[in-house]
Amino acid sequence: MAKKAVATLHEGSSDGRAYTKVIKMVKSQKTGAYIFDERMVRNEDVQAFFK
């Protein structure tokens, strides 16, 4: 029963695959140390995030 419920959740929704988790290393203005900027962005906006 559980397998069937999980399979039906994946069939109808494609919104979860429209996003990508991106991680960019950025130098902090205050300390000079590097921090990670981590976001969920749409697949079309990935290149714009890194520019």
PDB file of N, CA, C and O in Angstrom, chain B, residues numbered from 101:
ATOM      1  N   MET B 101       0.820  -1.195   0.000  1.00  0.00           N
ATOM      2  CA  MET B 101       0.000   0.000   0.000  1.00  0.00           C
ATOM      3  C   MET B 101       0.868   1.265   0.000  1.00  0.00           C
ATOM      4  O   MET B 101       0.545   2.229  -0.694  1.00  0.00           O
ATOM      5  N   ALA B 102       1.930   1.276   0.744  1.00  0.00           N
ATOM      6  CA  ALA B 102       2.792   2.461   0.822  1.00  0.00           C
ATOM      7  C   ALA B 102       3.462   2.746  -0.516  1.00  0.00           C
ATOM      8  O   ALA B 102       3.581   3.905  -0.913  1.00  0.00           O
ATOM      9  N   LYS B 103       3.896   1.711  -1.208  1.00  0.00           N
ATOM     10  CA  LYS B 103       4.555   1.920  -2.491  1.00  0.00           C
ATOM     11  C   LYS B 103       3.612   2.561  -3.497  1.00  0.00           C
ATOM     12  O   LYS B 103       4.020   3.427  -4.271  1.00  0.00           O
ATOM     13  N   LYS B 104       2.363   2.142  -3.488  1.00  0.00           N
ATOM     14  CA  LYS B 104       1.390   2.703  -4.412  1.00  0.00           C
ATOM     15  C   LYS B 104       1.130   4.177  -4.095  1.00  0.00           C
ATOM     16  O   LYS B 104       0.978   4.983  -5.014  1.00  0.00           O
ATOM     17  N   ALA B 105       1.077   4.539  -2.820  1.00  0.00           N
ATOM     18  CA  ALA B 105       0.836   5.931  -2.433  1.00  0.00           C
ATOM     19  C   ALA B 105       2.000   6.812  -2.857  1.00  0.00           C
ATOM     20  O   ALA B 105       1.787   7.925  -3.338  1.00  0.00           O
ATOM     21  N   VAL B 106       3.207   6.341  -2.690  1.00  0.00           N
ATOM     22  CA  VAL B 106       4.379   7.117  -3.089  1.00  0.00           C
ATOM     23  C   VAL B 106       4.415   7.278  -4.604  1.00  0.00           C
ATOM     24  O   VAL B 106       4.739   8.356  -5.103  1.00  0.00           O
ATOM     25  N   ALA B 107       4.089   6.226  -5.335  1.00  0.00           N
ATOM     26  CA  ALA B 107       4.106   6.286  -6.793  1.00  0.00           C
ATOM     27  C   ALA B 107       3.077   7.282  -7.313  1.00  0.00           C
ATOM     28  O   ALA B 107       3.346   7.978  -8.293  1.00  0.00           O
ATOM     29  N   THR B 108       1.916   7.370  -6.689  1.00  0.00           N
ATOM     30  CA  THR B 108       0.910   8.308  -7.174  1.00  0.00           C
ATOM     31  C   THR B 108       1.306   9.749  -6.880  1.00  0.00           C
ATOM     32  O   THR B 108       0.906  10.654  -7.612  1.00  0.00           O
ATOM     33  N   LEU B 109       2.075   9.981  -5.833  1.00  0.00           N
ATOM     34  CA  LEU B 109       2.532  11.345  -5.554  1.00  0.00           C
ATOM     35  C   LEU B 109       3.523  11.820  -6.616  1.00  0.00           C
ATOM     36  O   LEU B 109       3.536  13.001  -6.963  1.00  0.00           O
ATOM     37  N   HIS B 110       4.343  10.921  -7.128  1.00  0.00           N
ATOM     38  CA  HIS B 110       5.326  11.307  -8.137  1.00  0.00           C
ATOM     39  C   HIS B 110       4.715  11.500  -9.509  1.00  0.00           C
ATOM     40  O   HIS B 110       5.255  12.263 -10.310  1.00  0.00           O
ATOM     41  N   GLU B 111       3.624  10.849  -9.805  1.00  0.00           N
ATOM     42  CA  GLU B 111       3.026  10.939 -11.140  1.00  0.00           C
ATOM     43  C   GLU B 111       2.485  12.325 -11.438  1.00  0.00           C
ATOM     44  O   GLU B 111       2.751  12.872 -12.509  1.00  0.00           O
ATOM     45  N   GLY B 112       1.738  12.898 -10.523  1.00  0.00           N
ATOM     46  CA  GLY B 112       1.033  14.137 -10.815  1.00  0.00           C
ATOM     47  C   GLY B 112       1.846  15.396 -10.675  1.00  0.00           C
ATOM     48  O   GLY B 112       1.503  16.410 -11.283  1.00  0.00           O
ATOM     49  N   SER B 113       2.916  15.377  -9.895  1.00  0.00           N
ATOM     50  CA  SER B 113       3.617  16.633  -9.656  1.00  0.00           C
ATOM     51  C   SER B 113       4.962  16.648 -10.347  1.00  0.00           C
ATOM     52  O   SER B 113       5.783  15.752 -10.154  1.00  0.00           O
ATOM     53  N   SER B 114       5.180  17.666 -11.150  1.00  0.00           N
ATOM     54  CA  SER B 114       6.484  17.863 -11.770  1.00  0.00           C
ATOM     55  C   SER B 114       7.111  19.148 -11.255  1.00  0.00           C
ATOM     56  O   SER B 114       8.185  19.535 -11.714  1.00  0.00           O
ATOM     57  N   ASP B 115       6.457  19.817 -10.308  1.00  0.00           N
ATOM     58  CA  ASP B 115       6.974  21.077  -9.774  1.00  0.00           C
ATOM     59  C   ASP B 115       8.252  20.883  -8.981  1.00  0.00           C
ATOM     60  O   ASP B 115       9.107  21.768  -8.979  1.00  0.00           O
ATOM     61  N   GLY B 116       8.407  19.770  -8.320  1.00  0.00           N
ATOM     62  CA  GLY B 116       9.601  19.521  -7.533  1.00  0.00           C
ATOM     63  C   GLY B 116      10.841  19.406  -8.389  1.00  0.00           C
ATOM     64  O   GLY B 116      11.940  19.716  -7.929  1.00  0.00           O
ATOM     65  N   ARG B 117      10.688  18.970  -9.618  1.00  0.00           N
ATOM     66  CA  ARG B 117      11.825  18.839 -10.513  1.00  0.00           C
ATOM     67  C   ARG B 117      12.135  20.144 -11.245  1.00  0.00           C
ATOM     68  O   ARG B 117      13.103  20.202 -12.003  1.00  0.00           O
ATOM     69  N   ALA B 118      11.352  21.169 -11.042  1.00  0.00           N
ATOM     70  CA  ALA B 118      11.562  22.441 -11.701  1.00  0.00           C
ATOM     71  C   ALA B 118      12.558  23.306 -10.941  1.00  0.00           C
ATOM     72  O   ALA B 118      12.929  24.377 -11.421  1.00  0.00           O
ATOM     73  N   TYR B 119      13.000  22.863  -9.761  1.00  0.00           N
ATOM     74  CA  TYR B 119      13.914  23.631  -8.929  1.00  0.00           C
ATOM     75  C   TYR B 119      15.220  22.868  -8.735  1.00  0.00           C
ATOM     76  O   TYR B 119      15.250  21.637  -8.739  1.00  0.00           O
ATOM     77  N   THR B 120      16.306  23.638  -8.564  1.00  0.00           N
ATOM     78  CA  THR B 120      17.624  23.066  -8.335  1.00  0.00           C
ATOM     79  C   THR B 120      18.234  23.751  -7.123  1.00  0.00           C
ATOM     80  O   THR B 120      18.106  24.963  -6.952  1.00  0.00           O
ATOM     81  N   LYS B 121      18.899  22.967  -6.282  1.00  0.00           N
ATOM     82  CA  LYS B 121      19.606  23.537  -5.143  1.00  0.00           C
ATOM     83  C   LYS B 121      20.983  23.970  -5.623  1.00  0.00           C
ATOM     84  O   LYS B 121      21.750  23.155  -6.136  1.00  0.00           O
ATOM     85  N   VAL B 122      21.302  25.266  -5.458  1.00  0.00           N
ATOM     86  CA  VAL B 122      22.586  25.794  -5.894  1.00  0.00           C
ATOM     87  C   VAL B 122      23.343  26.328  -4.688  1.00  0.00           C
ATOM     88  O   VAL B 122      22.752  26.875  -3.757  1.00  0.00           O
ATOM     89  N   ILE B 123      24.646  26.162  -4.720  1.00  0.00           N
ATOM     90  CA  ILE B 123      25.513  26.600  -3.625  1.00  0.00           C
ATOM     91  C   ILE B 123      26.647  27.411  -4.229  1.00  0.00           C
ATOM     92  O   ILE B 123      27.334  26.956  -5.143  1.00  0.00           O
ATOM     93  N   LYS B 124      26.839  28.636  -3.700  1.00  0.00           N
ATOM     94  CA  LYS B 124      27.894  29.512  -4.197  1.00  0.00           C
ATOM     95  C   LYS B 124      28.745  29.959  -3.015  1.00  0.00           C
ATOM     96  O   LYS B 124      28.205  30.315  -1.968  1.00  0.00           O
ATOM     97  N   MET B 125      30.065  29.945  -3.166  1.00  0.00           N
ATOM     98  CA  MET B 125      30.965  30.388  -2.115  1.00  0.00           C
ATOM     99  C   MET B 125      31.193  31.887  -2.273  1.00  0.00           C
ATOM    100  O   MET B 125      31.585  32.351  -3.344  1.00  0.00           O
ATOM    101  N   VAL B 126      30.944  32.651  -1.193  1.00  0.00           N
ATOM    102  CA  VAL B 126      31.027  34.108  -1.222  1.00  0.00           C
ATOM    103  C   VAL B 126      31.917  34.566  -0.075  1.00  0.00           C
ATOM    104  O   VAL B 126      31.840  34.027   1.028  1.00  0.00           O
ATOM    105  N   LYS B 127      32.761  35.561  -0.334  1.00  0.00           N
ATOM    106  CA  LYS B 127      33.634  36.098   0.717  1.00  0.00           C
ATOM    107  C   LYS B 127      32.856  37.115   1.544  1.00  0.00           C
ATOM    108  O   LYS B 127      32.227  38.018   0.994  1.00  0.00           O
ATOM    109  N   SER B 128      32.899  36.967   2.863  1.00  0.00           N
ATOM    110  CA  SER B 128      32.176  37.850   3.775  1.00  0.00           C
ATOM    111  C   SER B 128      32.845  39.223   3.833  1.00  0.00           C
ATOM    112  O   SER B 128      34.072  39.315   3.874  1.00  0.00           O
ATOM    113  N   GLN B 129      32.049  40.281   3.836  1.00  0.00           N
ATOM    114  CA  GLN B 129      32.569  41.641   3.924  1.00  0.00           C
ATOM    115  C   GLN B 129      33.138  41.937   5.311  1.00  0.00           C
ATOM    116  O   GLN B 129      34.130  42.656   5.431  1.00  0.00           O
ATOM    117  N   LYS B 130      32.521  41.393   6.354  1.00  0.00           N
ATOM    118  CA  LYS B 130      32.925  41.691   7.736  1.00  0.00           C
ATOM    119  C   LYS B 130      34.213  40.978   8.143  1.00  0.00           C
ATOM    120  O   LYS B 130      35.164  41.612   8.600  1.00  0.00           O
ATOM    121  N   THR B 131      34.236  39.660   7.976  1.00  0.00           N
ATOM    122  CA  THR B 131      35.344  38.878   8.518  1.00  0.00           C
ATOM    123  C   THR B 131      36.379  38.482   7.468  1.00  0.00           C
ATOM    124  O   THR B 131      37.513  38.164   7.824  1.00  0.00           O
ATOM    125  N   GLY B 132      36.031  38.492   6.223  1.00  0.00           N
ATOM    126  CA  GLY B 132      36.941  38.059   5.179  1.00  0.00           C
ATOM    127  C   GLY B 132      36.921  36.554   4.963  1.00  0.00           C
ATOM    128  O   GLY B 132      37.587  36.043   4.062  1.00  0.00           O
ATOM    129  N   ALA B 133      36.159  35.843   5.786  1.00  0.00           N
ATOM    130  CA  ALA B 133      36.044  34.394   5.635  1.00  0.00           C
ATOM    131  C   ALA B 133      35.039  34.077   4.536  1.00  0.00           C
ATOM    132  O   ALA B 133      34.198  34.905   4.187  1.00  0.00           O
ATOM    133  N   TYR B 134      35.138  32.881   4.003  1.00  0.00           N
ATOM    134  CA  TYR B 134      34.200  32.459   2.967  1.00  0.00           C
ATOM    135  C   TYR B 134      32.974  31.812   3.595  1.00  0.00           C
ATOM    136  O   TYR B 134      33.079  31.028   4.539  1.00  0.00           O
ATOM    137  N   ILE B 135      31.815  32.153   3.055  1.00  0.00           N
ATOM    138  CA  ILE B 135      30.547  31.562   3.492  1.00  0.00           C
ATOM    139  C   ILE B 135      29.862  30.969   2.273  1.00  0.00           C
ATOM    140  O   ILE B 135      30.218  31.282   1.137  1.00  0.00           O
ATOM    141  N   PHE B 136      28.897  30.129   2.506  1.00  0.00           N
ATOM    142  CA  PHE B 136      28.179  29.477   1.419  1.00  0.00           C
ATOM    143  C   PHE B 136      26.780  30.054   1.298  1.00  0.00           C
ATOM    144  O   PHE B 136      26.016  30.065   2.264  1.00  0.00           O
ATOM    145  N   ASP B 137      26.450  30.535   0.101  1.00  0.00           N
ATOM    146  CA  ASP B 137      25.116  31.030  -0.215  1.00  0.00           C
ATOM    147  C   ASP B 137      24.367  29.881  -0.866  1.00  0.00           C
ATOM    148  O   ASP B 137      24.702  29.459  -1.973  1.00  0.00           O
ATOM    149  N   GLU B 138      23.351  29.376  -0.175  1.00  0.00           N
ATOM    150  CA  GLU B 138      22.655  28.160  -0.584  1.00  0.00           C
ATOM    151  C   GLU B 138      21.186  28.496  -0.822  1.00  0.00           C
ATOM    152  O   GLU B 138      20.514  29.002   0.077  1.00  0.00           O
ATOM    153  N   ARG B 139      20.682  28.220  -2.023  1.00  0.00           N
ATOM    154  CA  ARG B 139      19.296  28.557  -2.363  1.00  0.00           C
ATOM    155  C   ARG B 139      18.669  27.492  -3.256  1.00  0.00           C
ATOM    156  O   ARG B 139      19.361  26.681  -3.873  1.00  0.00           O
ATOM    157  N   MET B 140      17.338  27.519  -3.307  1.00  0.00           N
ATOM    158  CA  MET B 140      16.586  26.718  -4.264  1.00  0.00           C
ATOM    159  C   MET B 140      16.094  27.679  -5.345  1.00  0.00           C
ATOM    160  O   MET B 140      15.317  28.589  -5.060  1.00  0.00           O
ATOM    161  N   VAL B 141      16.542  27.481  -6.574  1.00  0.00           N
ATOM    162  CA  VAL B 141      16.149  28.368  -7.674  1.00  0.00           C
ATOM    163  C   VAL B 141      15.550  27.541  -8.804  1.00  0.00           C
ATOM    164  O   VAL B 141      15.781  26.336  -8.904  1.00  0.00           O
ATOM    165  N   ARG B 142      14.780  28.209  -9.646  1.00  0.00           N
ATOM    166  CA  ARG B 142      14.194  27.529 -10.807  1.00  0.00           C
ATOM    167  C   ARG B 142      15.307  27.133 -11.765  1.00  0.00           C
ATOM    168  O   ARG B 142      16.349  27.787 -11.815  1.00  0.00           O
ATOM    169  N   ASN B 143      15.094  26.078 -12.516  1.00  0.00           N
ATOM    170  CA  ASN B 143      16.105  25.574 -13.447  1.00  0.00           C
ATOM    171  C   ASN B 143      16.532  26.630 -14.463  1.00  0.00           C
ATOM    172  O   ASN B 143      17.689  26.649 -14.883  1.00  0.00           O
ATOM    173  N   GLU B 144      15.623  27.498 -14.857  1.00  0.00           N
ATOM    174  CA  GLU B 144      15.940  28.527 -15.844  1.00  0.00           C
ATOM    175  C   GLU B 144      16.849  29.610 -15.263  1.00  0.00           C
ATOM    176  O   GLU B 144      17.559  30.277 -16.014  1.00  0.00           O
ATOM    177  N   ASP B 145      16.840  29.797 -13.937  1.00  0.00           N
ATOM    178  CA  ASP B 145      17.567  30.888 -13.298  1.00  0.00           C
ATOM    179  C   ASP B 145      18.915  30.472 -12.709  1.00  0.00           C
ATOM    180  O   ASP B 145      19.547  31.262 -12.007  1.00  0.00           O
ATOM    181  N   VAL B 146      19.357  29.267 -12.977  1.00  0.00           N
ATOM    182  CA  VAL B 146      20.610  28.784 -12.384  1.00  0.00           C
ATOM    183  C   VAL B 146      21.788  29.598 -12.883  1.00  0.00           C
ATOM    184  O   VAL B 146      22.620  30.014 -12.077  1.00  0.00           O
ATOM    185  N   GLN B 147      21.888  29.838 -14.173  1.00  0.00           N
ATOM    186  CA  GLN B 147      23.016  30.590 -14.714  1.00  0.00           C
ATOM    187  C   GLN B 147      23.034  32.028 -14.199  1.00  0.00           C
ATOM    188  O   GLN B 147      24.104  32.585 -13.953  1.00  0.00           O
ATOM    189  N   ALA B 148      21.862  32.628 -14.036  1.00  0.00           N
ATOM    190  CA  ALA B 148      21.782  34.000 -13.523  1.00  0.00           C
ATOM    191  C   ALA B 148      22.220  34.079 -12.070  1.00  0.00           C
ATOM    192  O   ALA B 148      22.750  35.102 -11.638  1.00  0.00           O
ATOM    193  N   PHE B 149      22.006  33.017 -11.315  1.00  0.00           N
ATOM    194  CA  PHE B 149      22.421  32.997  -9.907  1.00  0.00           C
ATOM    195  C   PHE B 149      23.934  33.077  -9.772  1.00  0.00           C
ATOM    196  O   PHE B 149      24.439  33.730  -8.859  1.00  0.00           O
ATOM    197  N   PHE B 150      24.662  32.422 -10.668  1.00  0.00           N
ATOM    198  CA  PHE B 150      26.111  32.395 -10.566  1.00  0.00           C
ATOM    199  C   PHE B 150      26.794  33.608 -11.166  1.00  0.00           C
ATOM    200  O   PHE B 150      28.002  33.767 -10.991  1.00  0.00           O
ATOM    201  N   LYS B 151      26.076  34.464 -11.860  1.00  0.00           N
ATOM    202  CA  LYS B 151      26.680  35.675 -12.439  1.00  0.00           C
ATOM    203  C   LYS B 151      26.670  36.808 -11.466  1.00  0.00           C
ATOM    204  O   LYS B 151      27.138  37.901 -11.786  1.00  0.00           O
TER     205      LYS B 151
END
